[in-house]
Amino acid sequence: AVMSGSPAANAGIKEGDIITKVGGESIDEDHNLSTLIGEHKVGEKVKLTVYRNGKEQTIEVTLSEAPQQ
């Protein structure tokens, strides 16, 4: 789920997107999404490769700080 107003929603991630790469690096058992995102700084622009509506596409997002839980 992508919650309205969340950093993911604000970055352009949509419900049903499958993120396969962060900055060109594949998500796999050695590199999970959190680890790859964590290698970048808040405010940095990062290219994500997503599988959306049956097609792979690359989107550029600006990372923002996750809200406090």
PyMOL Python script that loads the backbone (N, CA, C, O; Angstrom):
from pymol import cmd

cmd.read_pdbstr("""\
ATOM      1  N   ALA A   1       0.841  -1.188   0.000  1.00  0.00           N
ATOM      2  CA  ALA A   1       0.000   0.000   0.000  1.00  0.00           C
ATOM      3  C   ALA A   1       0.884   1.249   0.000  1.00  0.00           C
ATOM      4  O   ALA A   1       1.954   1.277   0.608  1.00  0.00           O
ATOM      5  N   VAL A   2       0.416   2.252  -0.682  1.00  0.00           N
ATOM      6  CA  VAL A   2       1.089   3.549  -0.686  1.00  0.00           C
ATOM      7  C   VAL A   2       0.120   4.534  -0.046  1.00  0.00           C
ATOM      8  O   VAL A   2      -0.928   4.846  -0.612  1.00  0.00           O
ATOM      9  N   MET A   3       0.477   5.018   1.135  1.00  0.00           N
ATOM     10  CA  MET A   3      -0.414   5.911   1.868  1.00  0.00           C
ATOM     11  C   MET A   3      -0.331   7.325   1.319  1.00  0.00           C
ATOM     12  O   MET A   3       0.758   7.831   1.048  1.00  0.00           O
ATOM     13  N   SER A   4      -1.477   7.956   1.156  1.00  0.00           N
ATOM     14  CA  SER A   4      -1.550   9.335   0.689  1.00  0.00           C
ATOM     15  C   SER A   4      -0.731  10.242   1.601  1.00  0.00           C
ATOM     16  O   SER A   4      -0.835  10.160   2.825  1.00  0.00           O
ATOM     17  N   GLY A   5       0.079  11.101   1.001  1.00  0.00           N
ATOM     18  CA  GLY A   5       0.897  12.025   1.782  1.00  0.00           C
ATOM     19  C   GLY A   5       2.200  11.437   2.298  1.00  0.00           C
ATOM     20  O   GLY A   5       3.008  12.149   2.893  1.00  0.00           O
ATOM     21  N   SER A   6       2.413  10.140   2.074  1.00  0.00           N
ATOM     22  CA  SER A   6       3.657   9.510   2.533  1.00  0.00           C
ATOM     23  C   SER A   6       4.813   9.904   1.626  1.00  0.00           C
ATOM     24  O   SER A   6       4.580  10.368   0.509  1.00  0.00           O
ATOM     25  N   PRO A   7       6.063   9.730   2.079  1.00  0.00           N
ATOM     26  CA  PRO A   7       7.198  10.029   1.210  1.00  0.00           C
ATOM     27  C   PRO A   7       7.137   9.266  -0.117  1.00  0.00           C
ATOM     28  O   PRO A   7       7.496   9.809  -1.162  1.00  0.00           O
ATOM     29  N   ALA A   8       6.687   8.016  -0.077  1.00  0.00           N
ATOM     30  CA  ALA A   8       6.584   7.230  -1.318  1.00  0.00           C
ATOM     31  C   ALA A   8       5.559   7.842  -2.268  1.00  0.00           C
ATOM     32  O   ALA A   8       5.828   7.982  -3.462  1.00  0.00           O
ATOM     33  N   ALA A   9       4.399   8.204  -1.754  1.00  0.00           N
ATOM     34  CA  ALA A   9       3.357   8.817  -2.596  1.00  0.00           C
ATOM     35  C   ALA A   9       3.845  10.153  -3.151  1.00  0.00           C
ATOM     36  O   ALA A   9       3.635  10.451  -4.327  1.00  0.00           O
ATOM     37  N   ASN A  10       4.484  10.944  -2.320  1.00  0.00           N
ATOM     38  CA  ASN A  10       4.996  12.238  -2.766  1.00  0.00           C
ATOM     39  C   ASN A  10       6.084  12.093  -3.823  1.00  0.00           C
ATOM     40  O   ASN A  10       6.278  12.987  -4.646  1.00  0.00           O
ATOM     41  N   ALA A  11       6.796  10.963  -3.801  1.00  0.00           N
ATOM     42  CA  ALA A  11       7.853  10.712  -4.775  1.00  0.00           C
ATOM     43  C   ALA A  11       7.306  10.169  -6.095  1.00  0.00           C
ATOM     44  O   ALA A  11       8.037  10.085  -7.082  1.00  0.00           O
ATOM     45  N   GLY A  12       6.027   9.802  -6.116  1.00  0.00           N
ATOM     46  CA  GLY A  12       5.432   9.308  -7.356  1.00  0.00           C
ATOM     47  C   GLY A  12       5.226   7.811  -7.409  1.00  0.00           C
ATOM     48  O   GLY A  12       4.832   7.276  -8.446  1.00  0.00           O
ATOM     49  N   ILE A  13       5.485   7.122  -6.304  1.00  0.00           N
ATOM     50  CA  ILE A  13       5.244   5.680  -6.250  1.00  0.00           C
ATOM     51  C   ILE A  13       3.735   5.471  -6.164  1.00  0.00           C
ATOM     52  O   ILE A  13       3.040   6.164  -5.421  1.00  0.00           O
ATOM     53  N   LYS A  14       3.241   4.507  -6.934  1.00  0.00           N
ATOM     54  CA  LYS A  14       1.802   4.247  -6.973  1.00  0.00           C
ATOM     55  C   LYS A  14       1.491   2.857  -6.447  1.00  0.00           C
ATOM     56  O   LYS A  14       2.334   1.961  -6.487  1.00  0.00           O
ATOM     57  N   GLU A  15       0.275   2.690  -5.956  1.00  0.00           N
ATOM     58  CA  GLU A  15      -0.211   1.387  -5.500  1.00  0.00           C
ATOM     59  C   GLU A  15       0.011   0.366  -6.606  1.00  0.00           C
ATOM     60  O   GLU A  15      -0.374   0.610  -7.749  1.00  0.00           O
ATOM     61  N   GLY A  16       0.617  -0.761  -6.296  1.00  0.00           N
ATOM     62  CA  GLY A  16       0.860  -1.815  -7.269  1.00  0.00           C
ATOM     63  C   GLY A  16       2.228  -1.767  -7.915  1.00  0.00           C
ATOM     64  O   GLY A  16       2.621  -2.726  -8.579  1.00  0.00           O
ATOM     65  N   ASP A  17       2.982  -0.659  -7.741  1.00  0.00           N
ATOM     66  CA  ASP A  17       4.335  -0.591  -8.291  1.00  0.00           C
ATOM     67  C   ASP A  17       5.216  -1.636  -7.606  1.00  0.00           C
ATOM     68  O   ASP A  17       5.107  -1.876  -6.404  1.00  0.00           O
ATOM     69  N   ILE A  18       6.072  -2.235  -8.388  1.00  0.00           N
ATOM     70  CA  ILE A  18       7.075  -3.147  -7.847  1.00  0.00           C
ATOM     71  C   ILE A  18       8.428  -2.513  -8.149  1.00  0.00           C
ATOM     72  O   ILE A  18       8.821  -2.397  -9.310  1.00  0.00           O
ATOM     73  N   ILE A  19       9.132  -2.107  -7.108  1.00  0.00           N
ATOM     74  CA  ILE A  19      10.438  -1.464  -7.282  1.00  0.00           C
ATOM     75  C   ILE A  19      11.479  -2.560  -7.461  1.00  0.00           C
ATOM     76  O   ILE A  19      11.631  -3.426  -6.601  1.00  0.00           O
ATOM     77  N   THR A  20      12.197  -2.519  -8.585  1.00  0.00           N
ATOM     78  CA  THR A  20      13.177  -3.561  -8.886  1.00  0.00           C
ATOM     79  C   THR A  20      14.620  -3.079  -8.786  1.00  0.00           C
ATOM     80  O   THR A  20      15.533  -3.885  -8.605  1.00  0.00           O
ATOM     81  N   LYS A  21      14.831  -1.756  -8.903  1.00  0.00           N
ATOM     82  CA  LYS A  21      16.192  -1.207  -8.805  1.00  0.00           C
ATOM     83  C   LYS A  21      16.155   0.158  -8.129  1.00  0.00           C
ATOM     84  O   LYS A  21      15.181   0.903  -8.237  1.00  0.00           O
ATOM     85  N   VAL A  22      17.230   0.460  -7.438  1.00  0.00           N
ATOM     86  CA  VAL A  22      17.433   1.775  -6.824  1.00  0.00           C
ATOM     87  C   VAL A  22      18.784   2.270  -7.308  1.00  0.00           C
ATOM     88  O   VAL A  22      19.813   1.650  -7.039  1.00  0.00           O
ATOM     89  N   GLY A  23      18.781   3.392  -8.025  1.00  0.00           N
ATOM     90  CA  GLY A  23      20.036   3.932  -8.552  1.00  0.00           C
ATOM     91  C   GLY A  23      20.763   2.954  -9.451  1.00  0.00           C
ATOM     92  O   GLY A  23      21.993   2.945  -9.497  1.00  0.00           O
ATOM     93  N   GLY A  24      20.010   2.127 -10.167  1.00  0.00           N
ATOM     94  CA  GLY A  24      20.603   1.159 -11.077  1.00  0.00           C
ATOM     95  C   GLY A  24      21.014  -0.152 -10.430  1.00  0.00           C
ATOM     96  O   GLY A  24      21.419  -1.085 -11.124  1.00  0.00           O
ATOM     97  N   GLU A  25      20.915  -0.233  -9.109  1.00  0.00           N
ATOM     98  CA  GLU A  25      21.308  -1.450  -8.398  1.00  0.00           C
ATOM     99  C   GLU A  25      20.077  -2.303  -8.112  1.00  0.00           C
ATOM    100  O   GLU A  25      19.099  -1.826  -7.536  1.00  0.00           O
ATOM    101  N   SER A  26      20.135  -3.562  -8.516  1.00  0.00           N
ATOM    102  CA  SER A  26      18.991  -4.465  -8.372  1.00  0.00           C
ATOM    103  C   SER A  26      18.705  -4.806  -6.921  1.00  0.00           C
ATOM    104  O   SER A  26      19.610  -4.973  -6.104  1.00  0.00           O
ATOM    105  N   ILE A  27      17.427  -4.902  -6.634  1.00  0.00           N
ATOM    106  CA  ILE A  27      16.985  -5.373  -5.319  1.00  0.00           C
ATOM    107  C   ILE A  27      17.026  -6.892  -5.372  1.00  0.00           C
ATOM    108  O   ILE A  27      16.410  -7.508  -6.242  1.00  0.00           O
ATOM    109  N   ASP A  28      17.756  -7.496  -4.435  1.00  0.00           N
ATOM    110  CA  ASP A  28      17.863  -8.953  -4.374  1.00  0.00           C
ATOM    111  C   ASP A  28      18.065  -9.354  -2.921  1.00  0.00           C
ATOM    112  O   ASP A  28      17.904  -8.537  -2.015  1.00  0.00           O
ATOM    113  N   GLU A  29      18.414 -10.603  -2.708  1.00  0.00           N
ATOM    114  CA  GLU A  29      18.543 -11.065  -1.324  1.00  0.00           C
ATOM    115  C   GLU A  29      19.697 -10.399  -0.579  1.00  0.00           C
ATOM    116  O   GLU A  29      19.688 -10.368   0.652  1.00  0.00           O
ATOM    117  N   ASP A  30      20.685  -9.868  -1.290  1.00  0.00           N
ATOM    118  CA  ASP A  30      21.794  -9.160  -0.646  1.00  0.00           C
ATOM    119  C   ASP A  30      21.528  -7.671  -0.486  1.00  0.00           C
ATOM    120  O   ASP A  30      22.128  -7.025   0.374  1.00  0.00           O
ATOM    121  N   HIS A  31      20.638  -7.119  -1.302  1.00  0.00           N
ATOM    122  CA  HIS A  31      20.347  -5.684  -1.287  1.00  0.00           C
ATOM    123  C   HIS A  31      18.837  -5.482  -1.254  1.00  0.00           C
ATOM    124  O   HIS A  31      18.178  -5.519  -2.293  1.00  0.00           O
ATOM    125  N   ASN A  32      18.294  -5.271  -0.065  1.00  0.00           N
ATOM    126  CA  ASN A  32      16.851  -5.033   0.004  1.00  0.00           C
ATOM    127  C   ASN A  32      16.561  -3.550  -0.191  1.00  0.00           C
ATOM    128  O   ASN A  32      17.470  -2.720  -0.157  1.00  0.00           O
ATOM    129  N   LEU A  33      15.298  -3.229  -0.394  1.00  0.00           N
ATOM    130  CA  LEU A  33      14.894  -1.856  -0.686  1.00  0.00           C
ATOM    131  C   LEU A  33      15.368  -0.888   0.395  1.00  0.00           C
ATOM    132  O   LEU A  33      15.931   0.161   0.082  1.00  0.00           O
ATOM    133  N   SER A  34      15.149  -1.226   1.650  1.00  0.00           N
ATOM    134  CA  SER A  34      15.541  -0.326   2.747  1.00  0.00           C
ATOM    135  C   SER A  34      17.043  -0.056   2.757  1.00  0.00           C
ATOM    136  O   SER A  34      17.474   1.074   2.985  1.00  0.00           O
ATOM    137  N   THR A  35      17.826  -1.083   2.512  1.00  0.00           N
ATOM    138  CA  THR A  35      19.280  -0.927   2.492  1.00  0.00           C
ATOM    139  C   THR A  35      19.712  -0.004   1.359  1.00  0.00           C
ATOM    140  O   THR A  35      20.528   0.897   1.558  1.00  0.00           O
ATOM    141  N   LEU A  36      19.158  -0.235   0.165  1.00  0.00           N
ATOM    142  CA  LEU A  36      19.550   0.581  -0.984  1.00  0.00           C
ATOM    143  C   LEU A  36      19.108   2.032  -0.836  1.00  0.00           C
ATOM    144  O   LEU A  36      19.856   2.946  -1.182  1.00  0.00           O
ATOM    145  N   ILE A  37      17.906   2.250  -0.327  1.00  0.00           N
ATOM    146  CA  ILE A  37      17.440   3.625  -0.098  1.00  0.00           C
ATOM    147  C   ILE A  37      18.302   4.277   0.979  1.00  0.00           C
ATOM    148  O   ILE A  37      18.643   5.456   0.876  1.00  0.00           O
ATOM    149  N   GLY A  38      18.655   3.516   2.008  1.00  0.00           N
ATOM    150  CA  GLY A  38      19.455   4.030   3.114  1.00  0.00           C
ATOM    151  C   GLY A  38      20.845   4.469   2.717  1.00  0.00           C
ATOM    152  O   GLY A  38      21.496   5.203   3.461  1.00  0.00           O
ATOM    153  N   GLU A  39      21.321   4.031   1.547  1.00  0.00           N
ATOM    154  CA  GLU A  39      22.640   4.436   1.067  1.00  0.00           C
ATOM    155  C   GLU A  39      22.626   5.848   0.479  1.00  0.00           C
ATOM    156  O   GLU A  39      23.672   6.380   0.106  1.00  0.00           O
ATOM    157  N   HIS A  40      21.445   6.448   0.398  1.00  0.00           N
ATOM    158  CA  HIS A  40      21.295   7.788  -0.170  1.00  0.00           C
ATOM    159  C   HIS A  40      20.821   8.753   0.910  1.00  0.00           C
ATOM    160  O   HIS A  40      20.303   8.333   1.945  1.00  0.00           O
ATOM    161  N   LYS A  41      21.001  10.042   0.665  1.00  0.00           N
ATOM    162  CA  LYS A  41      20.654  11.070   1.647  1.00  0.00           C
ATOM    163  C   LYS A  41      19.295  11.687   1.357  1.00  0.00           C
ATOM    164  O   LYS A  41      18.839  11.700   0.213  1.00  0.00           O
ATOM    165  N   VAL A  42      18.654  12.194   2.395  1.00  0.00           N
ATOM    166  CA  VAL A  42      17.411  12.944   2.252  1.00  0.00           C
ATOM    167  C   VAL A  42      17.687  14.127   1.325  1.00  0.00           C
ATOM    168  O   VAL A  42      18.690  14.825   1.474  1.00  0.00           O
ATOM    169  N   GLY A  43      16.792  14.341   0.376  1.00  0.00           N
ATOM    170  CA  GLY A  43      16.937  15.421  -0.585  1.00  0.00           C
ATOM    171  C   GLY A  43      17.638  15.016  -1.873  1.00  0.00           C
ATOM    172  O   GLY A  43      17.615  15.753  -2.858  1.00  0.00           O
ATOM    173  N   GLU A  44      18.258  13.849  -1.861  1.00  0.00           N
ATOM    174  CA  GLU A  44      18.970  13.360  -3.047  1.00  0.00           C
ATOM    175  C   GLU A  44      17.977  12.842  -4.086  1.00  0.00           C
ATOM    176  O   GLU A  44      16.959  12.245  -3.735  1.00  0.00           O
ATOM    177  N   LYS A  45      18.272  13.070  -5.355  1.00  0.00           N
ATOM    178  CA  LYS A  45      17.463  12.520  -6.447  1.00  0.00           C
ATOM    179  C   LYS A  45      18.015  11.148  -6.795  1.00  0.00           C
ATOM    180  O   LYS A  45      19.218  10.980  -6.996  1.00  0.00           O
ATOM    181  N   VAL A  46      17.118  10.166  -6.865  1.00  0.00           N
ATOM    182  CA  VAL A  46      17.505   8.788  -7.134  1.00  0.00           C
ATOM    183  C   VAL A  46      16.588   8.225  -8.212  1.00  0.00           C
ATOM    184  O   VAL A  46      15.383   8.477  -8.201  1.00  0.00           O
ATOM    185  N   LYS A  47      17.150   7.473  -9.130  1.00  0.00           N
ATOM    186  CA  LYS A  47      16.331   6.812 -10.147  1.00  0.00           C
ATOM    187  C   LYS A  47      15.895   5.452  -9.630  1.00  0.00           C
ATOM    188  O   LYS A  47      16.712   4.644  -9.187  1.00  0.00           O
ATOM    189  N   LEU A  48      14.590   5.214  -9.695  1.00  0.00           N
ATOM    190  CA  LEU A  48      14.016   3.923  -9.328  1.00  0.00           C
ATOM    191  C   LEU A  48      13.504   3.261 -10.592  1.00  0.00           C
ATOM    192  O   LEU A  48      12.888   3.908 -11.439  1.00  0.00           O
ATOM    193  N   THR A  49      13.759   1.982 -10.714  1.00  0.00           N
ATOM    194  CA  THR A  49      13.158   1.204 -11.789  1.00  0.00           C
ATOM    195  C   THR A  49      11.974   0.486 -11.174  1.00  0.00           C
ATOM    196  O   THR A  49      12.116  -0.237 -10.187  1.00  0.00           O
ATOM    197  N   VAL A  50      10.811   0.688 -11.759  1.00  0.00           N
ATOM    198  CA  VAL A  50       9.581   0.085 -11.234  1.00  0.00           C
ATOM    199  C   VAL A  50       8.888  -0.692 -12.341  1.00  0.00           C
ATOM    200  O   VAL A  50       8.987  -0.358 -13.521  1.00  0.00           O
ATOM    201  N   TYR A  51       8.193  -1.723 -11.932  1.00  0.00           N
ATOM    202  CA  TYR A  51       7.327  -2.471 -12.824  1.00  0.00           C
ATOM    203  C   TYR A  51       5.926  -1.952 -12.544  1.00  0.00           C
ATOM    204  O   TYR A  51       5.389  -2.152 -11.455  1.00  0.00           O
ATOM    205  N   ARG A  52       5.329  -1.277 -13.540  1.00  0.00           N
ATOM    206  CA  ARG A  52       4.024  -0.634 -13.371  1.00  0.00           C
ATOM    207  C   ARG A  52       3.153  -0.938 -14.591  1.00  0.00           C
ATOM    208  O   ARG A  52       3.561  -0.733 -15.734  1.00  0.00           O
ATOM    209  N   ASN A  53       1.957  -1.427 -14.320  1.00  0.00           N
ATOM    210  CA  ASN A  53       0.998  -1.713 -15.399  1.00  0.00           C
ATOM    211  C   ASN A  53       1.590  -2.576 -16.506  1.00  0.00           C
ATOM    212  O   ASN A  53       1.367  -2.326 -17.691  1.00  0.00           O
ATOM    213  N   GLY A  54       2.350  -3.596 -16.105  1.00  0.00           N
ATOM    214  CA  GLY A  54       2.894  -4.538 -17.065  1.00  0.00           C
ATOM    215  C   GLY A  54       4.138  -4.078 -17.801  1.00  0.00           C
ATOM    216  O   GLY A  54       4.609  -4.766 -18.706  1.00  0.00           O
ATOM    217  N   LYS A  55       4.684  -2.913 -17.425  1.00  0.00           N
ATOM    218  CA  LYS A  55       5.874  -2.395 -18.104  1.00  0.00           C
ATOM    219  C   LYS A  55       6.900  -1.938 -17.083  1.00  0.00           C
ATOM    220  O   LYS A  55       6.561  -1.456 -16.002  1.00  0.00           O
ATOM    221  N   GLU A  56       8.158  -2.101 -17.452  1.00  0.00           N
ATOM    222  CA  GLU A  56       9.229  -1.585 -16.605  1.00  0.00           C
ATOM    223  C   GLU A  56       9.490  -0.143 -17.014  1.00  0.00           C
ATOM    224  O   GLU A  56       9.570   0.170 -18.202  1.00  0.00           O
ATOM    225  N   GLN A  57       9.622   0.728 -16.025  1.00  0.00           N
ATOM    226  CA  GLN A  57       9.951   2.120 -16.316  1.00  0.00           C
ATOM    227  C   GLN A  57      10.828   2.680 -15.209  1.00  0.00           C
ATOM    228  O   GLN A  57      10.856   2.171 -14.088  1.00  0.00           O
ATOM    229  N   THR A  58      11.540   3.740 -15.554  1.00  0.00           N
ATOM    230  CA  THR A  58      12.417   4.393 -14.589  1.00  0.00           C
ATOM    231  C   THR A  58      11.814   5.742 -14.238  1.00  0.00           C
ATOM    232  O   THR A  58      11.417   6.513 -15.112  1.00  0.00           O
ATOM    233  N   ILE A  59      11.754   6.008 -12.937  1.00  0.00           N
ATOM    234  CA  ILE A  59      11.269   7.302 -12.467  1.00  0.00           C
ATOM    235  C   ILE A  59      12.333   7.902 -11.551  1.00  0.00           C
ATOM    236  O   ILE A  59      13.023   7.184 -10.828  1.00  0.00           O
ATOM    237  N   GLU A  60      12.455   9.220 -11.592  1.00  0.00           N
ATOM    238  CA  GLU A  60      13.393   9.900 -10.698  1.00  0.00           C
ATOM    239  C   GLU A  60      12.609  10.452  -9.524  1.00  0.00           C
ATOM    240  O   GLU A  60      11.600  11.135  -9.697  1.00  0.00           O
ATOM    241  N   VAL A  61      13.083  10.149  -8.339  1.00  0.00           N
ATOM    242  CA  VAL A  61      12.411  10.604  -7.122  1.00  0.00           C
ATOM    243  C   VAL A  61      13.388  11.403  -6.277  1.00  0.00           C
ATOM    244  O   VAL A  61      14.602  11.221  -6.369  1.00  0.00           O
ATOM    245  N   THR A  62      12.852  12.281  -5.460  1.00  0.00           N
ATOM    246  CA  THR A  62      13.653  13.002  -4.478  1.00  0.00           C
ATOM    247  C   THR A  62      13.325  12.403  -3.125  1.00  0.00           C
ATOM    248  O   THR A  62      12.169  12.396  -2.703  1.00  0.00           O
ATOM    249  N   LEU A  63      14.333  11.906  -2.456  1.00  0.00           N
ATOM    250  CA  LEU A  63      14.123  11.233  -1.173  1.00  0.00           C
ATOM    251  C   LEU A  63      13.765  12.241  -0.088  1.00  0.00           C
ATOM    252  O   LEU A  63      14.353  13.319  -0.005  1.00  0.00           O
ATOM    253  N   SER A  64      12.799  11.877   0.735  1.00  0.00           N
ATOM    254  CA  SER A  64      12.446  12.706   1.880  1.00  0.00           C
ATOM    255  C   SER A  64      12.484  11.860   3.133  1.00  0.00           C
ATOM    256  O   SER A  64      12.502  10.631   3.065  1.00  0.00           O
ATOM    257  N   GLU A  65      12.495  12.506   4.248  1.00  0.00           N
ATOM    258  CA  GLU A  65      12.592  11.818   5.527  1.00  0.00           C
ATOM    259  C   GLU A  65      11.288  11.112   5.845  1.00  0.00           C
ATOM    260  O   GLU A  65      10.204  11.657   5.639  1.00  0.00           O
ATOM    261  N   ALA A  66      11.406   9.895   6.348  1.00  0.00           N
ATOM    262  CA  ALA A  66      10.222   9.146   6.757  1.00  0.00           C
ATOM    263  C   ALA A  66       9.628   9.792   8.008  1.00  0.00           C
ATOM    264  O   ALA A  66      10.368  10.247   8.880  1.00  0.00           O
ATOM    265  N   PRO A  67       8.307   9.835   8.102  1.00  0.00           N
ATOM    266  CA  PRO A  67       7.690  10.431   9.289  1.00  0.00           C
ATOM    267  C   PRO A  67       7.967   9.582  10.529  1.00  0.00           C
ATOM    268  O   PRO A  67       8.149   8.368  10.439  1.00  0.00           O
ATOM    269  N   GLN A  68       7.996  10.236  11.674  1.00  0.00           N
ATOM    270  CA  GLN A  68       8.174   9.526  12.941  1.00  0.00           C
ATOM    271  C   GLN A  68       6.931   8.687  13.215  1.00  0.00           C
ATOM    272  O   GLN A  68       5.807   9.127  12.972  1.00  0.00           O
ATOM    273  N   GLN A  69       7.139   7.497  13.712  1.00  0.00           N
ATOM    274  CA  GLN A  69       6.003   6.586  13.951  1.00  0.00           C
ATOM    275  C   GLN A  69       5.474   6.756  15.342  1.00  0.00           C
ATOM    276  O   GLN A  69       4.522   6.077  15.727  1.00  0.00           O
TER     277      GLN A  69
END
""", "prot")
cmd.dss("prot")
cmd.show_as("cartoon", "prot")
cmd.util.cbc("prot")
cmd.orient("prot")
